[in-house]
Amino acid sequence: MYVCMCHAVTEDQVRKAIDAGADSPRQIARGCKAGTDCGSCVRRIQALLGEHGARPCPTARLAAKLGLAEPQAQAAVAPVAAAAPAAPAPVVPLRAA
């Protein structure tokens, strides 16, 4: 399966780079250019790195630092939160220039 459509990089190529020692999206990009164009593949590259024990993506580190719940824990809370709809944001009219 393709990870990076811009540079035709497959999951196999990314896994081989990880096996060769790459432990960040930047290091993967140095070898095959994946993630250097539109960037839509970077999350998948981070997931593949995580599957191989590499450092987690910056978002995961930030969530851990802030003490936020894991996605599985949030899924259990989500139905309760969905039962109480939030109040709509007030509408502020724009002034004509």
KAFENVEN-V295040 format. One record per pair of residues at least 24 apart in sequence whose ideal C-beta (glycine too) atoms are under 10 Angstrom apart, sorted by the first residue. I is the first residue (numbers start at 0). J is the second residue. Records with the same first field share a line. If there is no record, write none. Layout:
BEGIN
I->J + J
END
This chain:
BEGIN
0->43
1->33 + 40 + 43
2->27 + 31 + 33 + 34 + 39 + 40 + 41 + 42 + 43 + 44 + 46 + 47
3->27 + 28 + 31 + 32 + 33 + 34 + 35 + 36 + 37 + 38 + 39 + 40 + 41 + 43 + 44
4->33 + 36 + 37 + 39 + 40
5->32 + 33 + 34 + 35 + 36 + 37 + 38 + 39 + 40
6->31 + 32 + 33 + 34 + 35 + 36 + 40
7->31 + 32 + 33
8->32 + 33 + 34 + 40 + 44
9->33
10->43 + 44 + 47
13->40 + 43 + 44 + 46 + 47 + 48 + 51
14->47 + 48 + 50 + 51
16->44 + 47 + 48
17->44 + 47 + 48 + 50 + 51 + 52 + 53
18->51
20->53
21->47 + 48 + 51 + 53
22->48 + 51 + 52 + 53 + 54
23->48 + 53 + 54 + 56
24->48 + 53 + 56 + 57
26->53
27->53
END
